[in-house]
Amino acid sequence: MSDGVLLVAHGTVEDLADLPEFVRRIRRGRPAPAELIEELRKRYERIGGSPLLATTKRQAEALAKRLALPVLVGMRLWQPEVAEAIGGAAQLGIRRLCVLPMAPFSVHIYCEHARGEYERLAPTLGNRAPVLVDAAPWGTAPSFIDAYCESIRPALVGAEQHALILTAHSLPTRVIQAGDPYVVQFEAAVAAVSRQLGREATLAYQSQGADGGQWLGPSLQDALSAAKARGQSGVVVAPVGFVAEHVETLYDLDVEARAQAEALGLAFRRVAALDESPALVATLAQVAQAALCPNGS
């Protein structure tokens, strides 16, 4: 066996007792305040737990069928860990492993994480260690834009007076000031969706962190208020920065943002994440094939 793919997602907990350690990893080793853990626990309980891991596994299964290659799953901040997946690839005899991040505007961050795990693990694998091949950034890939436009169109029917708001996770502004291309890629994706739909789309950054400091904006709450100020009757919210449902969509959008919109008198429609839709799987296949066969061979 020669080639394989490793899907790398953010990660989530299935046992809420693991929340303190999970959040500590997100915070780069800093323990989280008890009130933050309790708030997150309430959110997970409200949505019945995050489906992120199960969805990522289904995405991997669908991609494996499409490519006729083994597709493994690793989580950047939780289990199954990326190192575990790389070790699994070695056991399968995979010689080249395409690292395919499931964060379309943060591909480089996830690839860097995978390479760090690889460097730590490779000496223990010896000549069985696969060669890692990084996927290219794909948040503006035409097939990805097509996939989201296909998903958004039904929500726009009868919503002529609704604002179309495309969201992605907010980041600290210091990250962007240090040169991260996240904003450029997200803005380009929003512009591409708007052009293809023939419909003005605005962007918003959701799920700001609890650490204080400056975070990317406008926030989703600000975007909702702006829609109300323009006299629009409702909003259609599409989380284009997320390719699977998890707490940031099922709670931050379906519970929190919906309540904020309704408090403003705005009708609220939410476009589902792509999950394992055939259109997304086709995009992932193209990205993997381009990385593994850059010359089309």
Backbone as numpy.savetxt, mean C-alpha at the origin, in Angstrom:
# Nx Ny Nz CAx CAy CAz Cx Cy Cz
14.63 -24.92 -10.52 13.78 -23.73 -10.52 14.67 -22.50 -10.52
14.36 -21.52 -11.34 15.28 -20.39 -11.48 14.75 -19.10 -10.88
13.53 -18.71 -11.23 13.02 -17.41 -10.82 11.85 -17.52 -9.85
11.68 -16.47 -9.05 10.55 -16.37 -8.15 10.30 -14.91 -7.82
9.23 -14.66 -7.10 8.83 -13.30 -6.74 8.57 -13.25 -5.24
8.96 -12.15 -4.63 8.68 -11.91 -3.22 7.84 -10.65 -3.10
6.58 -10.81 -2.68 5.74 -9.66 -2.39 6.06 -9.17 -0.98
6.39 -7.89 -0.86 6.71 -7.31 0.44 5.64 -6.27 0.78
4.89 -6.53 1.84 3.86 -5.60 2.29 4.25 -5.01 3.63
3.44 -4.06 4.10 3.75 -3.33 5.32 3.74 -4.23 6.54
2.70 -5.02 6.68 2.57 -5.91 7.82 1.41 -5.50 8.72
0.89 -6.47 9.45 -0.17 -6.23 10.41 -0.17 -7.35 11.43
-0.82 -7.13 12.55 -0.91 -8.18 13.56 -2.24 -8.91 13.44
-2.22 -10.17 13.79 -3.46 -10.94 13.88 -3.88 -11.14 15.33
-2.91 -11.15 16.24 -3.17 -11.22 17.67 -2.95 -9.83 18.25
-3.98 -9.23 18.81 -3.87 -7.85 19.31 -2.90 -7.73 20.47
-2.54 -8.83 21.09 -1.52 -8.78 22.13 -0.17 -8.37 21.56
-0.01 -8.50 20.24 1.25 -8.13 19.58 1.31 -6.66 19.20
0.25 -5.92 19.44 0.23 -4.52 19.02 1.39 -3.69 19.58
1.72 -3.79 20.87 2.83 -2.96 21.37 4.14 -3.19 20.62
4.47 -4.46 20.34 5.71 -4.74 19.63 5.62 -4.29 18.17
4.47 -4.48 17.54 4.27 -4.04 16.17 4.47 -2.54 16.05
3.85 -1.79 16.94 3.97 -0.33 16.89 5.39 0.10 17.23
6.06 -0.63 18.12 7.46 -0.31 18.42 8.32 -0.44 17.17
8.05 -1.44 16.35 8.80 -1.58 15.10 8.50 -0.43 14.15
7.24 -0.05 14.06 6.88 1.08 13.20 7.60 2.34 13.65
7.73 2.50 14.97 8.36 3.68 15.56 9.88 3.52 15.70
10.44 2.54 14.98 11.89 2.32 14.95 12.47 2.12 16.34
11.80 1.28 17.10 12.32 0.88 18.40 11.82 1.68 19.58
11.09 2.75 19.33 10.57 3.56 20.44 9.24 2.98 20.91
9.11 2.70 22.20 7.84 2.18 22.71 6.72 3.20 22.50
5.52 2.69 22.27 4.37 3.57 22.04 3.67 3.88 23.35
3.12 5.08 23.49 2.33 5.40 24.68 1.15 4.45 24.80
0.76 4.17 26.04 -0.33 3.22 26.27 -1.62 3.67 25.61
-1.86 5.00 25.58 -3.10 5.48 24.99 -3.14 5.26 23.48
-1.97 5.28 22.82 -1.92 5.00 21.39 -2.24 3.53 21.13
-1.68 2.65 21.93 -1.95 1.22 21.77 -3.43 0.94 21.99
-4.02 1.58 22.99 -5.44 1.36 23.27 -6.31 1.86 22.13
-5.96 3.00 21.55 -6.72 3.51 20.41 -6.62 2.57 19.22
-5.42 2.06 18.94 -5.26 1.13 17.83 -6.03 -0.17 18.10
-6.02 -0.62 19.35 -6.76 -1.83 19.69 -8.24 -1.64 19.38
-8.79 -0.49 19.74 -10.20 -0.21 19.48 -10.49 -0.22 17.98
-9.54 0.31 17.20 -9.74 0.36 15.75 -9.73 -1.05 15.14
-8.77 -1.85 15.55 -8.73 -3.23 15.05 -9.98 -3.99 15.45
-10.43 -3.80 16.69 -11.64 -4.49 17.15 -12.86 -4.03 16.38
-12.92 -2.75 16.06 -14.07 -2.20 15.34 -14.22 -2.81 13.95
-13.09 -3.07 13.29 -13.16 -3.61 11.92 -13.07 -5.13 11.90
-12.94 -5.74 13.08 -12.85 -7.20 13.13 -11.49 -7.74 12.75
-10.45 -6.92 12.89 -9.10 -7.34 12.54 -8.73 -6.97 11.11
-7.46 -6.81 10.87 -6.98 -6.44 9.54 -6.86 -7.65 8.62
-7.38 -7.56 7.41 -7.25 -8.67 6.44 -5.98 -8.59 5.60
-5.04 -7.70 5.94 -3.91 -7.43 5.05 -3.10 -8.67 4.73
-2.74 -9.45 5.73 -1.91 -10.64 5.46 -2.66 -11.64 4.59
-3.90 -11.91 4.93 -4.68 -12.87 4.14 -4.82 -12.40 2.70
-5.05 -11.10 2.52 -5.19 -10.56 1.16 -3.88 -10.66 0.39
-2.77 -10.33 1.06 -1.48 -10.41 0.38 -1.17 -11.84 -0.04
-1.54 -12.80 0.78 -1.35 -14.21 0.40 -2.20 -14.58 -0.81
-3.42 -14.06 -0.87 -4.26 -14.33 -2.06 -3.69 -13.65 -3.29
-3.15 -12.45 -3.13 -2.50 -11.78 -4.25 -1.32 -12.62 -4.75
-0.56 -13.18 -3.81 0.58 -14.01 -4.18 0.14 -15.26 -4.93
-0.94 -15.88 -4.47 -1.45 -17.08 -5.13 -1.90 -16.77 -6.56
-2.60 -15.65 -6.71 -3.08 -15.27 -8.05 -1.92 -14.94 -8.97
-0.91 -14.26 -8.43 0.25 -13.90 -9.24 1.05 -15.14 -9.63
1.16 -16.09 -8.70 1.88 -17.33 -8.99 1.23 -18.08 -10.15
-0.09 -18.10 -10.16 -0.81 -18.77 -11.25 -0.57 -18.05 -12.57
-0.57 -16.74 -12.52 -0.42 -15.98 -13.77 0.99 -16.11 -14.33
2.00 -16.10 -13.45 3.39 -16.15 -13.91 3.92 -17.57 -14.05
3.22 -18.53 -13.43 3.73 -19.91 -13.35 5.09 -19.93 -12.68
5.20 -19.11 -11.61 6.41 -19.04 -10.81 6.02 -19.05 -9.34
6.92 -19.48 -8.44 6.61 -19.38 -7.02 6.60 -17.92 -6.57
5.63 -17.55 -5.75 5.52 -16.19 -5.22 5.41 -16.30 -3.70
6.36 -15.69 -3.01 6.41 -15.73 -1.57 5.94 -14.40 -0.99
5.65 -14.40 0.30 5.16 -13.20 0.98 6.04 -12.90 2.18
6.44 -11.64 2.32 7.17 -11.16 3.50 6.62 -9.82 3.93
6.64 -9.56 5.22 6.13 -8.30 5.76 7.29 -7.44 6.28
7.28 -6.21 5.89 8.38 -5.32 6.27 8.46 -5.11 7.78
7.30 -5.03 8.44 7.30 -4.67 9.85 6.69 -5.72 10.76
6.36 -6.89 10.21 5.83 -7.95 11.06 6.08 -9.29 10.41
5.31 -10.26 10.77 5.51 -11.63 10.31 4.47 -12.00 9.25
4.81 -12.87 8.31 6.11 -13.52 8.12 7.18 -12.52 7.68
8.33 -12.60 8.27 9.38 -11.63 7.99 10.01 -11.87 6.62
10.57 -10.80 6.08 11.21 -10.88 4.76 12.35 -11.90 4.77
13.13 -11.92 5.85 14.23 -12.88 5.93 13.71 -14.31 5.84
12.59 -14.57 6.47 12.00 -15.90 6.42 11.61 -16.27 4.98
11.06 -15.30 4.25 10.67 -15.55 2.87 11.89 -15.78 1.99
12.96 -15.03 2.22 14.18 -15.23 1.43 14.76 -16.62 1.70
14.73 -17.03 2.97 15.17 -18.37 3.29 14.31 -19.43 2.61
13.00 -19.17 2.54 12.11 -20.09 1.85 12.42 -20.18 0.37
12.79 -19.04 -0.22 13.15 -19.04 -1.64 14.39 -19.89 -1.87
15.36 -19.80 -0.95 16.57 -20.61 -1.08 16.24 -22.10 -1.00
15.34 -22.46 -0.11 14.95 -23.86 0.02 14.26 -24.38 -1.23
13.56 -23.48 -1.94 12.89 -23.88 -3.17 13.84 -23.94 -4.36
15.07 -23.52 -4.16 16.03 -23.53 -5.25 15.89 -22.35 -6.19
15.26 -21.29 -5.76 15.10 -20.09 -6.58 16.46 -19.39 -6.70
16.86 -19.09 -7.91 18.16 -18.44 -8.14 18.04 -16.94 -8.26
16.94 -16.45 -8.81 16.70 -15.00 -8.89 15.34 -14.71 -8.27
15.33 -13.75 -7.36 14.10 -13.44 -6.62 13.76 -11.97 -6.83
12.65 -11.72 -7.51 12.20 -10.35 -7.74 11.52 -9.83 -6.48
12.04 -8.76 -5.93 11.43 -8.11 -4.77 10.40 -7.11 -5.29
9.12 -7.40 -5.00 8.03 -6.59 -5.54 7.25 -5.98 -4.38
7.53 -4.73 -4.04 6.84 -4.06 -2.93 5.37 -3.80 -3.23
4.54 -3.97 -2.21 3.11 -3.72 -2.36 2.74 -2.32 -1.87
3.69 -1.43 -1.94 3.49 -0.01 -1.63 3.93 0.75 -2.88
3.00 1.06 -3.80 3.38 1.50 -5.14 4.19 2.79 -5.21
4.09 3.67 -4.18 4.85 4.91 -4.21 6.07 4.89 -3.28
6.34 3.72 -2.68 7.48 3.59 -1.76 8.31 2.35 -2.11
8.41 2.05 -3.37 9.10 0.83 -3.81 10.54 0.78 -3.29
11.24 1.90 -3.37 12.65 1.91 -2.98 12.85 1.60 -1.50
11.93 2.07 -0.66 12.04 1.82 0.78 11.92 0.32 1.08
10.96 -0.32 0.45 10.74 -1.74 0.68 11.87 -2.59 0.09
12.38 -2.18 -1.05 13.50 -2.91 -1.64 14.75 -2.78 -0.76
14.97 -1.59 -0.21 16.11 -1.39 0.68 15.98 -2.28 1.91
14.78 -2.39 2.44 14.57 -3.25 3.60 14.89 -4.70 3.24
14.42 -5.15 2.10 14.68 -6.53 1.69 16.17 -6.78 1.52
16.89 -5.81 0.97 18.33 -5.99 0.78 19.06 -6.04 2.12
18.60 -5.24 3.08 19.20 -5.30 4.40 19.02 -6.66 5.05
17.81 -7.22 4.92 17.54 -8.55 5.45 18.36 -9.61 4.72
18.50 -9.42 3.43 19.27 -10.37 2.62 20.74 -10.39 3.06
21.31 -9.21 3.25 22.72 -9.13 3.64 22.95 -9.80 4.99
21.99 -9.69 5.87 22.10 -10.33 7.18 22.00 -11.85 7.08
21.17 -12.30 6.15 20.87 -13.73 6.05 21.79 -14.48 5.10
22.28 -13.83 4.06 23.01 -14.50 2.98 24.17 -15.38 3.45
24.98 -14.95 4.44 26.09 -15.81 4.86 25.64 -17.18 5.36
24.42 -17.25 5.89 23.93 -18.54 6.40 23.40 -19.42 5.27
23.16 -18.82 4.10 22.60 -19.58 2.98 23.66 -20.10 2.03
24.84 -19.47 2.08 25.92 -19.92 1.20 25.54 -19.78 -0.26
25.87 -20.80 -1.06 25.60 -20.71 -2.49 24.13 -20.93 -2.84
23.30 -21.16 -1.82 21.86 -21.29 -2.08 21.16 -19.94 -2.08
21.88 -18.89 -1.68 21.26 -17.56 -1.59 20.84 -17.08 -2.98
19.57 -16.72 -3.17 19.16 -16.21 -4.48 19.68 -14.80 -4.72
19.79 -14.44 -5.96 20.12 -13.07 -6.33 18.83 -12.24 -6.27
18.88 -11.12 -5.57 17.69 -10.26 -5.51 17.64 -9.33 -6.71
16.47 -9.19 -7.26 16.22 -8.29 -8.38 15.11 -7.33 -7.96
15.44 -6.05 -7.90 14.46 -5.06 -7.45 13.45 -4.72 -8.54
12.18 -4.68 -8.17 11.16 -4.17 -9.08 11.32 -2.67 -9.23
10.94 -2.15 -10.36 10.96 -0.71 -10.58 9.74 -0.07 -9.93
9.80 1.22 -9.60 8.61 1.91 -9.10 7.45 1.73 -10.08
6.27 1.42 -9.55 5.15 1.10 -10.45 3.86 1.86 -10.14
3.94 2.87 -9.28 2.73 3.61 -8.93 2.14 4.44 -10.05
2.93 4.68 -11.10 2.42 5.41 -12.26 2.37 4.53 -13.50
2.54 3.23 -13.33 2.48 2.32 -14.48 1.10 2.41 -15.14
1.04 2.49 -16.47 -0.26 2.63 -17.14 -1.27 1.57 -16.73
-0.82 0.33 -16.54 -1.76 -0.72 -16.18 -2.32 -0.51 -14.78
-1.52 0.06 -13.87 -2.01 0.35 -12.52 -3.03 1.48 -12.57
-2.74 2.51 -13.35 -3.70 3.61 -13.52 -4.99 3.07 -14.13
-4.88 2.21 -15.13 -6.06 1.60 -15.73 -6.88 0.84 -14.69
-6.17 0.09 -13.83 -6.85 -0.73 -12.83 -7.67 0.14 -11.88
-7.09 1.23 -11.42 -7.84 2.06 -10.49 -8.96 2.83 -11.20
-8.73 3.26 -12.41 -9.80 3.94 -13.14 -10.99 3.00 -13.34
-10.70 1.74 -13.66 -11.75 0.74 -13.81 -12.54 0.58 -12.52
-11.85 0.68 -11.40 -12.49 0.53 -10.10 -13.28 1.78 -9.70
-12.78 2.94 -10.09 -13.41 4.20 -9.69 -14.67 4.50 -10.50
-14.68 4.17 -11.78 -15.78 4.58 -12.66 -17.18 4.28 -12.11
-17.44 3.07 -11.61 -18.80 2.79 -11.12 -19.23 3.72 -9.99
-18.28 4.16 -9.16 -18.62 5.04 -8.03 -18.95 6.45 -8.49
-18.58 6.81 -9.73 -18.85 8.15 -10.23 -20.22 8.27 -10.89
-20.88 7.14 -11.12 -22.20 7.17 -11.74 -23.19 7.86 -10.80
-23.83 8.89 -11.30 -24.78 9.63 -10.49 -24.13 10.51 -9.44
-22.83 10.73 -9.57 -22.10 11.53 -8.57 -21.46 12.75 -9.21
-22.22 13.39 -10.11 -21.66 14.52 -10.84 -21.28 15.69 -9.93
-21.97 15.82 -8.80 -21.69 16.91 -7.88 -20.79 16.49 -6.72
-20.21 15.30 -6.83 -19.30 14.83 -5.80 -17.85 15.19 -6.15
-17.05 15.47 -5.15 -15.62 15.64 -5.35 -14.97 14.26 -5.42
-14.06 14.08 -6.35 -13.27 12.85 -6.42 -11.96 13.10 -5.69
-11.74 12.36 -4.60 -10.56 12.54 -3.77 -9.76 11.24 -3.79
-8.50 11.35 -4.20 -7.60 10.20 -4.22 -6.64 10.32 -3.04
-6.52 9.25 -2.25 -5.71 9.33 -1.04 -4.52 8.39 -1.06
-3.52 8.79 -0.29 -2.36 7.95 0.00 -1.96 8.23 1.44
-1.18 7.35 2.02 -0.75 7.52 3.40 0.14 8.75 3.52
-0.07 9.54 4.56 0.80 10.69 4.78 2.16 10.23 5.28
3.16 11.08 5.07 4.51 10.85 5.57 5.01 12.13 6.24
5.96 12.02 7.14 6.57 13.24 7.69 7.21 14.05 6.56
7.05 15.36 6.60 7.61 16.19 5.53 9.12 16.11 5.47
9.77 15.81 6.59 11.23 15.70 6.58 11.71 14.59 5.65
10.88 13.54 5.49 11.25 12.45 4.59 11.30 12.95 3.16
10.33 13.77 2.78 10.29 14.32 1.42 11.42 15.31 1.22
11.68 16.12 2.24 12.76 17.10 2.14 14.12 16.43 1.97
14.22 15.17 2.44 15.47 14.42 2.29 15.60 13.77 0.92
14.57 13.95 0.07 14.68 13.48 -1.31 13.80 12.31 -1.69
12.92 11.86 -0.80 12.04 10.74 -1.14 11.10 11.13 -2.28
10.93 10.28 -3.31 10.10 10.63 -4.47 8.61 10.37 -4.29
8.18 10.06 -3.09 6.79 9.67 -2.81 5.79 10.68 -3.36
5.96 11.96 -3.03 5.00 12.98 -3.45 4.94 13.10 -4.96
6.09 13.10 -5.61 6.14 13.24 -7.07 5.38 12.09 -7.73
5.59 10.88 -7.23 4.92 9.72 -7.83 3.42 9.73 -7.57
3.03 10.09 -6.36 1.60 10.14 -6.04 0.91 11.21 -6.86
1.49 12.39 -6.94 0.89 13.47 -7.73 0.77 13.08 -9.20
1.77 12.38 -9.72 1.72 11.95 -11.12 0.60 10.93 -11.32
0.39 10.05 -10.35 -0.69 9.07 -10.44 -2.05 9.75 -10.40
-2.21 10.73 -9.53 -3.47 11.46 -9.45 -3.76 12.17 -10.77
-2.75 12.81 -11.33 -2.93 13.50 -12.61 -3.31 12.52 -13.71
-2.69 11.34 -13.72 -2.99 10.34 -14.75 -4.42 9.82 -14.62
-4.85 9.55 -13.38 -6.23 9.10 -13.16 -7.22 10.17 -13.60
-6.94 11.41 -13.25 -7.82 12.51 -13.61 -7.95 12.63 -15.13
-6.82 12.53 -15.83 -6.86 12.63 -17.29 -7.67 11.50 -17.89
-7.43 10.30 -17.41 -8.09 9.14 -18.01 -9.60 9.14 -17.75
-9.99 9.59 -16.56 -11.42 9.63 -16.23 -12.11 10.86 -16.82
-11.32 11.85 -17.25 -11.92 13.10 -17.72 -12.67 13.81 -16.62
-12.12 13.69 -15.42 -12.79 14.20 -14.24 -11.74 14.78 -13.29
-11.98 16.01 -12.81 -11.02 16.61 -11.88 -10.91 15.75 -10.63
-9.68 15.49 -10.22 -9.44 14.72 -9.00 -8.51 15.53 -8.10
-8.81 15.52 -6.83 -7.94 16.18 -5.86 -7.26 15.10 -5.02
-6.13 15.44 -4.44 -5.41 14.46 -3.63 -5.50 14.84 -2.16
-5.34 13.84 -1.32 -5.29 14.06 0.12 -4.39 13.00 0.73
-3.79 13.36 1.84 -2.93 12.44 2.58 -3.65 12.05 3.87
-3.83 10.76 4.04 -4.60 10.25 5.16 -3.72 9.56 6.19
-4.31 9.27 7.34 -3.68 8.43 8.37 -2.36 9.00 8.86
-2.34 10.31 9.10 -1.13 10.93 9.65 -0.73 10.25 10.95
0.58 10.21 11.21 1.08 9.57 12.42 0.81 10.38 13.66
1.08 9.75 14.81 0.78 10.36 16.10 2.01 10.98 16.75
3.08 11.14 15.99 4.33 11.61 16.58 4.48 13.11 16.59
3.52 13.84 16.06 3.68 15.28 15.98 4.58 15.64 14.80
5.03 16.88 14.77 5.85 17.34 13.66 4.99 17.58 12.42
5.64 17.96 11.35 4.94 18.27 10.11 4.73 17.01 9.27
3.50 16.81 8.81 3.16 15.68 7.95 2.60 16.22 6.64
2.68 15.41 5.61 2.18 15.82 4.30 0.69 16.14 4.36
0.30 17.17 3.64 -1.09 17.54 3.51 -1.38 17.95 2.08
-2.63 18.24 1.76 -3.74 18.40 2.69 -4.20 17.07 3.28
-4.68 17.14 4.52 -5.25 15.95 5.13 -6.58 15.64 4.47
-7.06 14.43 4.68 -8.36 14.06 4.12 -9.46 14.92 4.74
-9.36 15.20 6.02 -10.37 16.05 6.66 -10.40 17.43 6.01
-9.21 17.97 5.68 -9.15 19.27 4.99 -9.78 19.16 3.60
-9.56 18.05 2.92 -10.14 17.87 1.58 -11.66 17.78 1.65
-12.17 17.14 2.69 -13.63 17.06 2.87 -14.21 18.45 3.12
-13.55 19.21 3.96 -14.02 20.57 4.25 -13.98 21.44 3.00
-12.95 21.25 2.18 -12.85 22.03 0.95 -13.97 21.68 -0.01
-14.34 20.40 -0.09 -15.45 20.00 -0.95 -16.75 20.64 -0.48
-16.96 20.68 0.81 -18.15 21.33 1.35 -18.15 22.81 1.02
-16.99 23.47 1.16 -16.89 24.90 0.88 -17.16 25.21 -0.58
-16.86 24.27 -1.47 -17.11 24.48 -2.90 -18.58 24.24 -3.26
-19.34 23.79 -2.30 -20.75 23.54 -2.56 -21.04 22.18 -3.15
-20.09 21.25 -3.06 -20.33 19.92 -3.61 -21.18 19.10 -2.64
-21.93 18.18 -3.19 -22.92 17.46 -2.37 -22.36 16.20 -1.72
-21.21 15.75 -2.17 -20.65 14.53 -1.61 -19.23 14.32 -2.09
-18.67 13.19 -1.70 -17.30 12.86 -2.09 -17.22 11.39 -2.51
-16.35 11.13 -3.46 -15.96 9.76 -3.83 -14.49 9.65 -3.45
-14.18 8.77 -2.51 -12.82 8.64 -2.00 -12.22 7.32 -2.48
-11.08 7.42 -3.15 -10.39 6.23 -3.68 -8.99 6.17 -3.10
-8.66 5.12 -2.35 -7.33 5.00 -1.72 -6.28 4.44 -2.67
-5.85 5.24 -3.63 -4.95 4.74 -4.66 -3.57 4.39 -4.13
-3.22 4.88 -2.94 -1.94 4.55 -2.36 -1.91 3.20 -1.68
-3.05 2.52 -1.64 -3.16 1.24 -0.94 -3.67 0.19 -1.92
-3.05 -0.97 -1.93 -3.50 -2.02 -2.86 -4.21 -3.16 -2.15
-4.48 -2.99 -0.85 -5.21 -4.01 -0.10 -5.94 -3.32 1.05
-7.10 -3.85 1.39 -7.84 -3.33 2.54 -7.10 -3.65 3.83
-7.07 -2.70 4.73 -6.49 -2.90 6.05 -7.01 -1.80 6.95
-6.41 -1.62 8.11 -7.00 -0.71 9.09 -7.06 0.73 8.56
-6.12 1.13 7.71 -6.12 2.51 7.20 -7.26 2.76 6.20
-7.83 1.71 5.66 -9.00 1.91 4.80 -10.29 1.56 5.54
-10.28 0.43 6.23 -11.51 -0.06 6.86 -11.92 0.77 8.07
-10.95 1.39 8.74 -11.30 2.29 9.85 -11.12 3.75 9.45
-9.93 4.12 9.01 -9.65 5.54 8.76 -10.58 6.13 7.71
-10.97 5.32 6.72 -11.90 5.81 5.70 -13.35 5.46 6.03
-13.62 4.17 6.20 -15.01 3.72 6.33 -15.68 4.17 7.62
-14.91 4.38 8.67 -15.48 4.82 9.94 -15.21 6.31 10.17
-13.94 6.66 10.25 -13.57 8.03 10.63 -13.93 9.05 9.55
-13.46 8.83 8.33 -13.72 9.81 7.27 -15.21 9.87 6.93
-15.88 8.73 6.95 -17.32 8.74 6.68 -18.06 9.61 7.70
-17.70 9.47 8.96 -18.34 10.27 10.01 -18.04 11.75 9.81
-16.81 12.07 9.41 -16.46 13.47 9.17 -17.26 14.03 8.00
-17.40 13.24 6.93 -18.16 13.70 5.77 -19.63 13.90 6.13
-20.20 12.96 6.82 -21.62 13.06 7.17 -21.87 14.23 8.11
-20.91 14.53 8.99 -21.05 15.69 9.87 -21.07 16.99 9.08
-20.43 16.98 7.91 -20.42 18.15 7.03 -21.62 18.17 6.09
-22.43 17.13 6.13 -23.58 17.04 5.23 -23.21 16.54 3.85
-22.09 15.83 3.73 -21.63 15.30 2.45 -21.97 13.82 2.33
-22.51 13.43 1.19 -22.66 12.00 0.91 -21.26 11.41 0.74
-21.10 10.16 1.15 -19.77 9.55 1.15 -19.79 8.24 0.39
-18.95 8.15 -0.65 -18.76 6.90 -1.38 -17.28 6.54 -1.32
-17.01 5.28 -1.04 -15.61 4.86 -0.94 -15.32 3.75 -1.94
-14.32 3.97 -2.78 -13.88 2.97 -3.75 -13.02 1.94 -3.02
-13.28 0.68 -3.27 -12.55 -0.39 -2.60 -11.11 -0.46 -3.10
-10.21 -0.93 -2.23 -8.85 -1.24 -2.65 -8.90 -2.38 -3.68
-7.87 -2.49 -4.47 -7.89 -3.45 -5.57 -7.76 -4.90 -5.11
-7.16 -5.13 -3.93 -7.00 -6.48 -3.40 -6.43 -7.42 -4.48
-7.10 -8.56 -4.72 -6.56 -9.50 -5.71 -7.30 -9.40 -7.04
-7.75 -8.22 -7.40 -8.47 -8.05 -8.66 -7.58 -8.46 -9.84
-8.17 -9.02 -10.88 -7.37 -9.41 -12.04 -6.55 -8.26 -12.62
-7.09 -7.05 -12.56 -6.36 -5.91 -13.12 -5.10 -5.62 -12.32
-5.18 -5.71 -10.99 -3.97 -5.50 -10.18 -2.99 -6.64 -10.39
-3.47 -7.87 -10.42 -2.57 -9.01 -10.62 -1.86 -8.90 -11.96
-2.55 -8.42 -12.97 -1.92 -8.22 -14.28 -0.81 -7.18 -14.18
-1.05 -6.12 -13.41 -0.02 -5.10 -13.21 1.19 -5.69 -12.51
0.96 -6.43 -11.44 2.07 -7.04 -10.69 2.86 -7.98 -11.59
2.17 -8.71 -12.44 2.85 -9.62 -13.36 3.75 -8.85 -14.32
3.25 -7.75 -14.83 4.06 -6.94 -15.75 5.30 -6.39 -15.06
5.12 -5.93 -13.82 6.25 -5.37 -13.07 7.30 -6.44 -12.80
6.86 -7.62 -12.39 7.80 -8.71 -12.12 8.52 -9.15 -13.38
7.78 -9.29 -14.47 8.39 -9.73 -15.72 9.40 -8.72 -16.23
9.09 -7.43 -16.07 10.03 -6.39 -16.52 11.33 -6.43 -15.71
11.22 -6.78 -14.42 12.41 -6.85 -13.58 13.24 -8.11 -13.90
12.57 -9.21 -14.09 13.27 -10.48 -14.33 13.74 -10.63 -15.77
13.03 -9.99 -16.70 13.37 -10.07 -18.12 13.42 -8.67 -18.71
14.42 -7.85 -18.31 14.44 -6.45 -18.72 14.53 -6.24 -20.22
15.02 -7.22 -20.93 15.11 -7.09 -22.39 13.99 -7.79 -23.11
12.99 -8.24 -22.32 11.84 -8.90 -22.93 12.12 -10.31 -23.37
13.25 -10.85 -22.94 13.58 -12.22 -23.37 12.85 -13.26 -22.55
